[in-house]
Amino acid sequence: MNIQIDNTGFNNKGAELMLCSIVDRYKNDSKINLIFNGKATFSQKASLGLLSLISLQRFKINFYNFFPKNKFKNSGVEFKENINVVFDAGGFHIGDQWIYSKTKKVDIDKKLNYYKTLKKQGTKIVFLPQAAGLFEKKLSKYYFKNVLRYADLFILRDKVSYKACVDLVGELDKLVLYPDFTNLYNPSQDSIYKEYEGKICIIPNYKMLSHTSKEKSNKYIDFMKALVLKLSEKNEDLFFLNHEGKGDLDIIININKSFNYPVVTNINANDVKYIIGKSKIVVSSRFHGVVSGLSQAVPTYCTSWSHKYEELMKDYSHNGVLNIDAYSESINKILELIDNKDSYNKCVNYLKNHGASEKKKTEEMWKKVNTIINYNE
């Protein structure tokens, strides 16, 4: 079976973590080939045992039927015509926030034609757990309604997303609700990161500037600086973790220029999750930074630029969303947990219990996915 993986990557560590989670699920089955569809170096793909996707389509002519396929056997590539299943692991890419002022219907139709072509060749299409919505804009409604026509299964990962979709298209068997699936991924250990164990991990996100109101984006940097200042006054050991590229790193540099704390950057998703799991407390503006903390029972707090953060905290029944409009209240929430060892230990145990429940749901999700794609584990 050839399974193509869409909308993941290696720059954003959340996207890479979703990729790792899929690979981890099927890596022991020699009958499964996993094909990466996206930008990556050969070494990046090889590190996860991924094949490359190739096409012999040139303009309107497809040379696939005229080419000797055996020439490419065991060469690390697979033809798009041989794809049996597509997993979309985009996380969050359908909804009003992704319809920009320059977005036209023709742009949406190009995306829809991609799925239409896959269905014509009999490919199963599964959208793995992701956020979606809201759907107030005409083009976002149009995109979701039509992409759902081609999906064999579309999994939402939070109740707000699920409600937004159901309100738009009604209840459908192919529309289901399960948590983020990276919660099952257990990172391999690496002793080179031992120096960060037991410290507070700070994970910024440039989308707190680009995807929020001007008022909120202006307050974000000041809030993060105030948080780090308070932690430094308490002599807490902390470090910054870059979860995605230059945008996040620029924020880290801005916040850190008055403090000079360690910065962890340019590491893979496995090591990112491992470091988060060994932290004392996590303060993350990145969604999968939050998931990695909560799923490993690390007391975790977050800022929010989307409903997906609030809904994730609800899944763990954890009051961890920080209100950057109320500096003192939000920062004190973290400081109080640090100062009260009993409360800290209770929080850890509470997250362990809720984490076990969420992981059970993810196992159920994979069973449903495998039924859809006709795969027996």
ABEGO torsion letter per residue (X at the ends): XBBBBBGBEAABAAAAAAAAAAAAAAAABAABBBBBBEBBBAAAAAAAGBBBBBBABBEABBAAAABBAAAABGAGBBBAAABABBBBAAGBABEAAABBAABBAAAAAAAAAAAAAAAAAGBBBBBBBBBBOBBABAAAAAAAAAAAAABABBBBABAAAAAAAAAAAEBBAABBBBBBAAAABBBBBBAAAAAABGBBBBBBBAAAAAABBAAAAAAAAAAAAAAAAAAAAAGBBBBBBBABEAAAAAAAAAAAAAAGBBBBBGBBAAAAAAAAAABABBBBABAAAAAAAAAAGBBBBBBBABAAAAAAAAAAGBBABBBAABAAAAAAAAAAAAABAAAAAAAAAAAAAAAAAAAAAAAAAAAAAAAAAGBBX
